[in-house]
Amino acid sequence: MNIIGKKYWYFLFSLIIIIPGIFSLLFYGLNLSVEFTGGSNLTFGFPKQVSSKEIKQISTIFTQNKIKIQNISMSGNQVFIKSGPVDQKQDLIITQAVKNSLGNFQQQSYETIGPTIGGETLRNAIYALIVASFLIVLYITWSFRSVPKPTSSLRFGVCAIIALIHDILVLLGLFSIFGHFLGVEMDSLFVTAALTVIGFSVHDTIVVFDRIRENLKRVGGENFSEVVNNSILQTLDRSLNTSLTVVLVLVAMLLFGGDSIRWFVVALLIGVISGTYSSVFNASPLLVVWQDLIQKRKK
Amino acid sequence: MKKTPRHLLWLIIGLTILAIFINLPKISNIHFANKTFNFDPNSIFSTLKINKVLTFREGLDLKGGTSLVLQANMKNISSAQKTAALNSAKTIIENRVNLFGVSEPLVQTSVANNNDYRIIVEIPGLTDVNQIRNLIGTTAQLTFWEEVASSSATSPAMINANGVRLKQTNLTGSDISQTNVSFSQNNGKPEVQLVFTSAGAKKFAEITQRLVGKRLAIVLDNQIIEAPTVNQAILGGNAVIEGGFTTDTATQLSTELNAGALPVPLSILSSSIIEPTLGSTSLVKSLLAGALGFIIIVIFMTVLYGRLGVIASVALTLYTLFVLGLFKLSSITPYGITLTLSGIAGFILSIGMAVDANILIFERMKEELRQGKPRAVAIELGFSRAWTSIRDSNISTLITSFVLYMFGTGMVKGFALVLAIGVLISMFSAIVVTRTFLRLIYK
């Protein structure tokens, strides 16, 4: 099997998945939960079913208090409101006003997150990602220092991170599309899933790279693309078996786990599949592309 | 590495028995062969007279509850006293939270961006919006109450534990400029020192003059924290409370007094009522899914690798026991690991990596066997050749988890910690446990 020979087809396949996601990210953005944007989630429980007229009255009360409602929905006797930040004083005023116009009700939940906190969580996660990527490049460059010329160990580190960025883009893009069309919110669970995918992606790529390193040491770097192709084939069984194990477990969780973790499991599934794909079909072929470019320049 | 595997085997067996013991839940009233058995892993602590309990600590997202981030307004506090004021405010919140009587509330302080003083509160189980408001509704009030004749009908009045009637004085927390813990010059015992402002010193002198031989109660948030007897009138504006303190109790009192002296207004930066994500019904579901996932791994590995797969499954079972045992064991140390949903995700990822380590080794062994090498050589080569990839991939995962732990906030930190522990133990499981089993079987 010649994977390297068809490398541009595999890159194309990645682009077909990523480009719609990038467009979705640009046009629709991400459907962030209040945990990140700052804002409030309120749940009101009424003694009987709420009419759409009453929903309108509730919205008016929020607008009068200069609070922007992002989303208001109802289910049975409950009304769910997602809005800009409502502080405690405003909450008291609003609940009183709703009581006055609609009669008695229970405020069942009050969740408010200041924009500072929300921003911090996201910012810290992004900083961590950048620092971790940098350190991983350093580590791989050091650990692969023995690869023979004409290749260089720095390229291994950089290609591993490119594969990582590929996986994050696939995940973010698809969730941006899900967010827009299915209303899936990106919450703290999603961040956890993304972190898991990062761990898996680098792990997977390094296993293939390790084989390339070993083979290069044995036969030298003369016929680089052949060495890479052989290494991919030699580790293919392992790559498929490992991700199949994880995928099977995740499918079990998807089918039998509760509703609350459904999208979390979906995010993990996407990430694991993308991580395996990118380590086999992107990261290693990229090493060859890089090598070819440098040789062409020399000629 | 040509040591006899026997020592390692004993080590593994010992660790396994320990892990099973730690992981066992409390069992009571099991009837077997006409006898009743009771078992509780915690009984060993009570026998040893250690007041600790082994348990899995569940985070708010598993248990449900209320989480609050409070912002301390430090505008009126001098920069030298900010940390003391924050700690005092924390003590106040702790006292109020304890009034709810929930188990394992968490109150922490944090300083963000060098200048944002915060208190993080997590109250498991409590989901009443109004109770949360009361929690921070008022700034701490420190007042002083004097003993009055039990017959006099003054109000407002309060009666302390010894039946002494008390009347509020005009001395309050704002009259205290500072409190410290110091050590008595007479006997070296810890005592709490109060320094009053000049107005406070005047009031305090008046009160102590009329109270010699009687009690002066110190009241914080309507609760008497100390009611020392006044030995003599104190005119200098410096008072010392001696009361048979230990250093800890003296520090505690000083912190509580500071809370009244340095009142810090608190506001809610974020508050959320967390529905238990895995609420009781869906927790069962998720456990079932987890067990199913485990069975799938066992079947898959056995189908793919035959006898090797069985060995890997045993190693994986031990791996799970070790990790869970460590989580439970950590609850008796100051560094307890709290299980949250993100931590569980980290755990699942580390199981994946543990499986992967086994697959890497087995695939490599298969390859060496295909090249016609004898089995014993193939086993050793499988391990030594797979080791570099296991090492490098796991070290990069450790790097990631280290960075996430440094930068991350609560949830991300939990994920990183569990992942790092899982990766370390999975390396042990693949390299030591699986290898020892293989060597024994193919000897």
HADDOCK unambig.tbl for C-alpha pairs under 7 A between the chains (distance, minus, plus):
assign (segid A and resid 109 and name CA) (segid B and resid 129 and name CA) 6.71 0.50 0.50
assign (segid A and resid 109 and name CA) (segid B and resid 273 and name CA) 6.38 0.50 0.50
assign (segid A and resid 110 and name CA) (segid B and resid 129 and name CA) 6.44 0.50 0.50
assign (segid A and resid 110 and name CA) (segid B and resid 272 and name CA) 6.41 0.50 0.50
assign (segid A and resid 110 and name CA) (segid B and resid 273 and name CA) 6.55 0.50 0.50
assign (segid A and resid 111 and name CA) (segid B and resid 271 and name CA) 5.31 0.50 0.50
assign (segid A and resid 111 and name CA) (segid B and resid 272 and name CA) 4.01 0.50 0.50
assign (segid A and resid 111 and name CA) (segid B and resid 273 and name CA) 5.95 0.50 0.50
assign (segid A and resid 112 and name CA) (segid B and resid 270 and name CA) 5.21 0.50 0.50
assign (segid A and resid 112 and name CA) (segid B and resid 271 and name CA) 5.14 0.50 0.50
assign (segid A and resid 112 and name CA) (segid B and resid 272 and name CA) 6.07 0.50 0.50
assign (segid A and resid 113 and name CA) (segid B and resid 269 and name CA) 6.40 0.50 0.50
assign (segid A and resid 113 and name CA) (segid B and resid 270 and name CA) 3.98 0.50 0.50
assign (segid A and resid 113 and name CA) (segid B and resid 271 and name CA) 6.12 0.50 0.50
assign (segid A and resid 114 and name CA) (segid B and resid 269 and name CA) 5.26 0.50 0.50
assign (segid A and resid 114 and name CA) (segid B and resid 270 and name CA) 5.38 0.50 0.50
assign (segid A and resid 121 and name CA) (segid B and resid 409 and name CA) 6.25 0.50 0.50
assign (segid A and resid 124 and name CA) (segid B and resid 407 and name CA) 5.73 0.50 0.50
assign (segid A and resid 124 and name CA) (segid B and resid 408 and name CA) 5.71 0.50 0.50
assign (segid A and resid 125 and name CA) (segid B and resid 408 and name CA) 6.07 0.50 0.50
assign (segid A and resid 128 and name CA) (segid B and resid 403 and name CA) 5.85 0.50 0.50
assign (segid A and resid 128 and name CA) (segid B and resid 404 and name CA) 5.51 0.50 0.50
assign (segid A and resid 128 and name CA) (segid B and resid 407 and name CA) 5.64 0.50 0.50
assign (segid A and resid 132 and name CA) (segid B and resid 399 and name CA) 6.71 0.50 0.50
assign (segid A and resid 132 and name CA) (segid B and resid 400 and name CA) 5.28 0.50 0.50
assign (segid A and resid 132 and name CA) (segid B and resid 403 and name CA) 5.84 0.50 0.50
assign (segid A and resid 136 and name CA) (segid B and resid 396 and name CA) 5.96 0.50 0.50
assign (segid A and resid 189 and name CA) (segid B and resid 342 and name CA) 6.90 0.50 0.50
assign (segid A and resid 192 and name CA) (segid B and resid 342 and name CA) 5.78 0.50 0.50
assign (segid A and resid 192 and name CA) (segid B and resid 412 and name CA) 6.84 0.50 0.50
assign (segid A and resid 196 and name CA) (segid B and resid 346 and name CA) 6.80 0.50 0.50
assign (segid A and resid 196 and name CA) (segid B and resid 349 and name CA) 6.54 0.50 0.50
assign (segid A and resid 199 and name CA) (segid B and resid 397 and name CA) 5.66 0.50 0.50
assign (segid A and resid 203 and name CA) (segid B and resid 393 and name CA) 4.57 0.50 0.50
assign (segid A and resid 203 and name CA) (segid B and resid 394 and name CA) 6.88 0.50 0.50
assign (segid A and resid 203 and name CA) (segid B and resid 397 and name CA) 6.83 0.50 0.50
assign (segid A and resid 206 and name CA) (segid B and resid 389 and name CA) 6.73 0.50 0.50
assign (segid A and resid 206 and name CA) (segid B and resid 392 and name CA) 6.90 0.50 0.50
assign (segid A and resid 206 and name CA) (segid B and resid 393 and name CA) 5.58 0.50 0.50
assign (segid A and resid 207 and name CA) (segid B and resid 389 and name CA) 5.18 0.50 0.50
assign (segid A and resid 207 and name CA) (segid B and resid 393 and name CA) 6.65 0.50 0.50
assign (segid A and resid 210 and name CA) (segid B and resid 389 and name CA) 5.42 0.50 0.50
assign (segid A and resid 238 and name CA) (segid B and resid 359 and name CA) 6.23 0.50 0.50
assign (segid A and resid 238 and name CA) (segid B and resid 360 and name CA) 6.10 0.50 0.50
assign (segid A and resid 238 and name CA) (segid B and resid 363 and name CA) 6.45 0.50 0.50
assign (segid A and resid 242 and name CA) (segid B and resid 356 and name CA) 5.48 0.50 0.50
assign (segid A and resid 242 and name CA) (segid B and resid 359 and name CA) 6.88 0.50 0.50
assign (segid A and resid 245 and name CA) (segid B and resid 297 and name CA) 6.09 0.50 0.50
assign (segid A and resid 246 and name CA) (segid B and resid 352 and name CA) 6.07 0.50 0.50
assign (segid A and resid 249 and name CA) (segid B and resid 293 and name CA) 4.37 0.50 0.50
assign (segid A and resid 249 and name CA) (segid B and resid 296 and name CA) 6.82 0.50 0.50
assign (segid A and resid 252 and name CA) (segid B and resid 289 and name CA) 5.85 0.50 0.50
assign (segid A and resid 252 and name CA) (segid B and resid 292 and name CA) 6.77 0.50 0.50
assign (segid A and resid 252 and name CA) (segid B and resid 293 and name CA) 5.98 0.50 0.50
assign (segid A and resid 253 and name CA) (segid B and resid 289 and name CA) 5.03 0.50 0.50
assign (segid A and resid 253 and name CA) (segid B and resid 290 and name CA) 6.89 0.50 0.50
assign (segid A and resid 256 and name CA) (segid B and resid 285 and name CA) 6.30 0.50 0.50
assign (segid A and resid 256 and name CA) (segid B and resid 289 and name CA) 5.42 0.50 0.50
assign (segid A and resid 257 and name CA) (segid B and resid 285 and name CA) 5.26 0.50 0.50
assign (segid A and resid 257 and name CA) (segid B and resid 286 and name CA) 4.54 0.50 0.50
assign (segid A and resid 257 and name CA) (segid B and resid 289 and name CA) 5.54 0.50 0.50
assign (segid A and resid 258 and name CA) (segid B and resid 282 and name CA) 5.07 0.50 0.50
assign (segid A and resid 258 and name CA) (segid B and resid 285 and name CA) 6.06 0.50 0.50
assign (segid A and resid 258 and name CA) (segid B and resid 286 and name CA) 6.27 0.50 0.50
assign (segid A and resid 260 and name CA) (segid B and resid 277 and name CA) 6.02 0.50 0.50
